[in-house]
Amino acid sequence: MKYAAALLLAALAACSPHKEAVHMDEKLKKLTPLQLNVTKSCGTEPAFHNEYWDNHRAGIYVDVISGEPLFLSSDKFDSGSGWPSFTRPAAGAKVETRSDASLGMRRTEVRSASSDSHLGHVFDDGPAPGGLRYCINSAALRFVPLEDMEAQGYGAYVPQVKK
């Protein structure tokens, strides 16, 4: 019986959710206060005073916590909002949407499924053909330039960025 209990405890200690929680905690410790506020407290950074609103370089935008691909520069456009805006998430991106009634208005929140982080909001006032504007906080993103994508493991997205 003691042997079975020891095996069960060993299995629980090796449980991936526990390891993932510890791993996630370590990743969160590396965030700036602004990144932590935006991603985990649904904060918003100032318009026109954020890292990527005016970035025009080719590359990929990934989750600042998990590194999962989220958006491509080829889908980025200048919405005039002061935040990075995209017409759609990258193919296969782990992006979720939720209804958001905060601030006395109805909006659709955009979240990263891999890190359960707030990214921003999606609106239906974007350009054709899809008409969507994913308005995303720079603090929730890390930009990987086209020339570094292969070396950082995002090589599969290079053809989509170059289109």
Backbone hydrogen bonds in HBPLUS format (Angstrom, degrees):
<---DONOR---> <-ACCEPTOR-->    atom                        ^
c    i                          cat <-CA-CA->   ^        H-A-AA   ^      H-
h    n   atom  resd res      DA  || num        DHA   H-A  angle D-A-AA Bond
n    s   type  num  typ     dist DA aas  dist angle  dist       angle   num
A0005-ALA N   A0001-MET O   2.97 MM   4  6.26 158.5  2.02 151.9 157.8     1
A0006-ALA N   A0002-LYS O   2.89 MM   4  6.09 153.5  1.96 144.8 152.3     2
A0007-LEU N   A0003-TYR O   2.94 MM   4  6.23 154.1  2.01 147.7 154.7     3
A0008-LEU N   A0004-ALA O   2.95 MM   4  6.18 156.8  2.00 147.2 153.6     4
A0009-LEU N   A0005-ALA O   2.91 MM   4  6.16 160.9  1.95 150.4 155.1     5
A0010-ALA N   A0006-ALA O   2.92 MM   4  6.11 155.3  1.98 145.2 152.4     6
A0011-ALA N   A0007-LEU O   2.85 MM   4  6.08 154.7  1.91 147.8 154.9     7
A0012-LEU N   A0008-LEU O   2.90 MM   4  6.16 156.8  1.95 149.6 155.9     8
A0013-ALA N   A0009-LEU O   2.87 MM   4  6.06 154.5  1.93 146.3 153.6     9
A0014-ALA N   A0010-ALA O   3.07 MM   4  6.26 139.4  2.24 139.6 149.7    10
A0015-CYS N   A0012-LEU O   3.11 MM   3  4.93 158.0  2.16 100.1 106.5    11
A0019-LYS N   A0015-CYS O   3.15 MM   4  6.49 164.8  2.18 152.6 157.2    12
A0020-GLU N   A0016-SER O   2.68 MM   4  5.78 159.2  1.72 154.9 161.2    13
A0021-ALA N   A0017-PRO O   2.84 MM   4  6.02 151.7  1.92 143.9 151.2    14
A0022-VAL N   A0018-HIS O   3.06 MM   4  6.36 158.8  2.10 151.5 156.4    15
A0023-HIS N   A0019-LYS O   2.81 MM   4  6.01 160.6  1.85 150.1 156.5    16
A0024-MET N   A0020-GLU O   2.70 MM   4  5.84 158.0  1.74 150.4 156.3    17
A0025-ASP N   A0021-ALA O   2.94 MM   4  6.08 154.0  2.01 142.1 149.2    18
A0026-GLU N   A0022-VAL O   3.10 MM   4  6.41 151.6  2.19 146.0 152.7    19
A0027-LYS N   A0023-HIS O   3.11 MM   4  6.45 150.4  2.20 143.3 151.5    20
A0028-LEU N   A0024-MET O   2.89 MM   4  6.18 153.5  1.96 153.1 160.4    21
A0029-LYS N   A0025-ASP O   3.17 MM   4  6.40 142.8  2.31 141.8 150.7    22
A0030-LYS N   A0027-LYS O   3.13 MM   3  5.44 148.5  2.23 105.2 114.3    23
A0031-LEU N   A0028-LEU O   3.16 MM   3  5.42 163.0  2.19 109.4 114.7    24
A0036-LEU N   A0032-THR O   2.95 MM   4  6.17 163.6  1.98 159.6 164.0    25
A0037-ASN N   A0033-PRO O   2.92 MM   4  6.08 158.3  1.97 146.3 152.4    26
A0038-VAL N   A0034-LEU O   2.92 MM   4  6.12 167.0  1.94 156.9 159.8    27
A0039-THR N   A0035-GLN O   2.96 MM   4  5.99 171.4  1.97 152.1 154.4    28
A0040-LYS N   A0036-LEU O   2.95 MM   4  5.61 158.9  2.00 142.5 149.1    29
A0041-SER N   A0037-ASN O   3.00 MM   4  4.90 138.6  2.18 121.2 129.9    30
A0043-GLY N   A0037-ASN O   3.01 MM   6  5.28 153.2  2.09 128.0 127.3    31
A0118-HIS N   A0039-THR O   2.90 MM  79  4.54 164.3  1.92 128.3 129.3    32
A0049-HIS N   A0046-PRO O   3.35 MM   3  5.38 159.9  2.40 115.8 117.7    33
A0048-PHE N   A0082-GLY O   2.87 MM  34  4.17 172.0  1.88 113.8 116.6    34
A0055-ASN N   A0052-TYR O   3.14 MM   3  4.84 173.5  2.14 108.1 107.9    35
A0146-LEU N   A0058-ALA O   2.82 MM  88  5.42 153.6  1.89 137.6 131.3    36
A0073-SER N   A0059-GLY O   2.96 MM  14  5.42 162.0  1.99 163.7 157.7    37
A0060-ILE N   A0144-VAL O   2.94 MM  84  5.29 156.5  2.00 148.6 152.0    38
A0144-VAL N   A0060-ILE O   2.79 MM  84  5.29 166.0  1.81 162.9 167.7    39
A0061-TYR N   A0071-PHE O   2.75 MM  10  5.05 176.2  1.75 160.4 159.0    40
A0070-LEU N   A0061-TYR O   2.95 MM   9  5.81 155.2  2.01 154.6 155.9    41
A0071-PHE N   A0061-TYR O   3.09 MM  10  5.05 163.8  2.12 140.0 145.2    42
A0062-VAL N   A0142-ARG O   2.84 MM  80  5.24 172.2  1.85 153.4 154.6    43
A0142-ARG N   A0062-VAL O   2.83 MM  80  5.24 138.0  2.01 144.0 153.5    44
A0063-ASP N   A0068-GLU O   2.84 MM   5  5.25 160.3  1.88 148.0 152.6    45
A0067-GLY N   A0063-ASP O   2.83 MM   4  4.73 142.8  1.97 127.4 137.8    46
A0064-VAL N   A0140-ALA O   3.09 MM  76  5.43 164.4  2.11 130.3 128.0    47
A0090-ALA N   A0070-LEU O   2.70 MM  20  5.47 170.7  1.71 138.9 141.1    48
A0075-ASP N   A0072-LEU O   3.01 MM   3  5.49 159.7  2.05 112.9 119.4    49
A0076-LYS N   A0073-SER O   3.09 MM   3  4.97 165.4  2.11 105.9 109.3    50
A0087-THR N   A0075-ASP O   2.84 MM  12  5.47 149.9  1.93 148.6 157.7    51
A0077-PHE N   A0085-SER O   2.92 MM   8  5.75 156.6  1.98 147.9 151.9    52
A0136-ILE N   A0084-PRO O   2.96 MM  52  5.57 168.1  1.97 171.1 172.5    53
A0086-PHE N   A0134-TYR O   3.01 MM  48  4.97 147.5  2.11 126.3 136.3    54
A0134-TYR N   A0086-PHE O   2.77 MM  48  4.97 178.5  1.77 159.2 158.7    55
A0093-ALA N   A0090-ALA O   2.94 MM   3  5.26 157.6  1.99 137.5 134.9    56
A0113-ALA N   A0094-LYS O   2.79 MM  19  5.23 163.8  1.81 141.1 145.0    57
A0096-GLU N   A0111-ARG O   2.83 MM  15  5.14 166.5  1.85 148.8 153.4    58
A0111-ARG N   A0096-GLU O   2.81 MM  15  5.14 164.5  1.83 152.2 154.4    59
A0098-ARG N   A0109-GLU O   2.98 MM  11  5.10 147.4  2.09 134.7 142.9    60
A0109-GLU N   A0098-ARG O   2.72 MM  11  5.10 146.2  1.84 163.8 163.4    61
A0100-ASP N   A0107-ARG O   2.83 MM   7  5.03 154.8  1.89 152.6 146.2    62
A0107-ARG N   A0100-ASP O   2.76 MM   7  5.03 159.2  1.81 151.7 158.5    63
A0105-MET N   A0102-SER O   3.40 MM   3  6.23 168.8  2.41 122.4 124.1    64
A0122-VAL N   A0108-THR O   2.94 MM  14  5.66 154.3  2.01 156.7 164.9    65
A0110-VAL N   A0120-GLY O   2.87 MM  10  5.25 166.4  1.89 130.1 129.5    66
A0119-LEU N   A0110-VAL O   2.85 MM   9  5.49 161.2  1.89 158.7 153.8    67
A0120-GLY N   A0110-VAL O   3.36 MM  10  5.25 156.6  2.41 136.5 137.4    68
A0112-SER N   A0117-SER O   2.84 MM   5  5.15 154.1  1.90 145.3 153.4    69
A0116-ASP N   A0112-SER O   2.80 MM   4  5.32 117.6  2.19 139.7 154.9    70
A0117-SER N   A0112-SER O   3.26 MM   5  5.15 140.1  2.43 128.7 137.8    71
A0137-ASN N   A0119-LEU O   2.86 MM  18  5.86 177.4  1.86 162.8 162.1    72
A0121-HIS N   A0135-CYS O   2.97 MM  14  5.38 155.0  2.03 151.8 155.5    73
A0135-CYS N   A0121-HIS O   2.77 MM  14  5.38 148.9  1.87 168.3 177.8    74
A0123-PHE N   A0133-ARG O   2.93 MM  10  5.13 154.9  1.99 131.8 139.5    75
A0133-ARG N   A0123-PHE O   2.85 MM  10  5.13 150.1  1.94 148.3 151.1    76
A0126-GLY N   A0131-GLY O   2.92 MM   5  4.24 149.2  2.01 112.9 106.7    77
A0131-GLY N   A0127-PRO O   2.79 MM   4  4.76 143.0  1.92 145.4 141.5    78
A0140-ALA N   A0137-ASN O   3.07 MM   3  5.56 159.8  2.11 113.3 119.6    79
A0141-LEU N   A0138-SER O   2.88 MM   3  5.21 162.9  1.91 116.8 122.0    80
A0148-ASP N   A0145-PRO O   2.83 MM   3  5.43 154.9  1.90 120.8 129.1    81
A0149-MET N   A0146-LEU O   3.25 MM   3  5.23 153.7  2.32 102.4 110.1    82
A0152-GLN N   A0148-ASP O   3.06 MM   4  6.20 141.2  2.21 150.5 161.7    83
A0154-TYR N   A0149-MET O   2.78 MM   5  4.84 159.1  1.82 154.0 147.1    84
A0153-GLY N   A0150-GLU O   3.12 MM   3  5.32 165.1  2.14 110.7 113.7    85
A0157-TYR N   A0154-TYR O   3.04 MM   3  5.77 158.7  2.08 121.6 127.8    86
A0158-VAL N   A0155-GLY O   3.11 MM   3  5.31 159.1  2.15 109.1 115.5    87
A0160-GLN N   A0157-TYR O   3.09 MM   3  5.37 121.6  2.44 106.2 120.6    88
A0161-VAL N   A0157-TYR O   3.07 MM   4  6.35 147.6  2.18 153.5 163.5    89
A0161-VAL N   A0158-VAL O   3.11 MM   3  5.12 122.5  2.46  98.8 113.4    90
A0162-LYS N   A0158-VAL O   2.96 MM   4  6.16 154.6  2.02 156.7 163.9    91
